[in-house]
C-alpha cells in the first residue's frame, strides 16, 4: 500500500490476485469495481473488517493453542516447522503492541507446552533454562531464551543429519527400520530356526 512506484489500479489487481477466491475477504474487495479511486476504499473496508487489533491478537493466540493441541496428536509437527510457526505468531503479536511482559506471562507457558516431550526435557536440562536474562545485553526474557534454545536445537538436528548422511547412516537406519517393521509381530521359535530333516 505504501509503494508509490506502483499505480493504485495495479495495486488493486495485485490485491485481488493475492486473495483466495470465494473467501469473505475476497468478497469484501470484489464489491468495489477495480479502479484507482476504489483501491483505498477496498483497503479501508478490509481494515475495518479484519484489521482490529483485539481480533488479530485472539487469532494468533488461538493459533498457539492449536499448535499445542496438534502436538498432542500422533503425527507431531517437525521441530523446525513448529519453531517457524511460533516465531511467526510471536512476531505478529509483537507488531500488535503485545508487550514483552504480557508475552512472557501468558505466552511462555503456552509455547513451552507446545514442545514435544524430548525437546521439553532437553530444554529443562539446557544452560538456557533458569538463566537470568536480565543480566544479558540486550536483556532477554524467559521466552527469548526458550526461542534461542529451540534455534540451537534445530541447528544441532541439521548437523546430526548432515553427519549421518556423510557416512550413509541415514540409509542404513531406514533399512533397519524397514526390517524391524517387516518382522514386527513375528515370534522367534526353535522350529523357525530348524531347516533340516528328521
C-alpha angles and dihedrals in degrees: 000000000000098000105104093185089074118072115241091239090056091047088054091053092048090048092054093044092052093055128088108252113243094020119129091247090052090051091051092054095042089062087075118070107235108262141127091257095048098049095080089044091053092048091049091050090052092048090048092051102035108013099079108127095213092054093045092050089054091050093055094044090050088050089056091049090050089053090054092050092045090054090057089060124092095254102063121202113249111256094241091054091045092052092047090053093045092049092048092051093046093049090048091051091048089052088055090058096257101159124234089245091055091047093050094044098047108015102041093070090046094050091046090051091053092062122103114251096253092048091048091053091048089050092051091050095045128101088243092065114095092000116149102241093182089078092057128090112259095026112250128208125215088259092052090052092049092051090047090051091050092052090051089049091053091049090050091048090052090049091051091050091048092049092048093047090051091063097036090247093132091063092046090050090053091050090049091049090048091051091047090050094048092049096042111125094015111126117218112227136169088246089058091055096047113093103160133089132255 
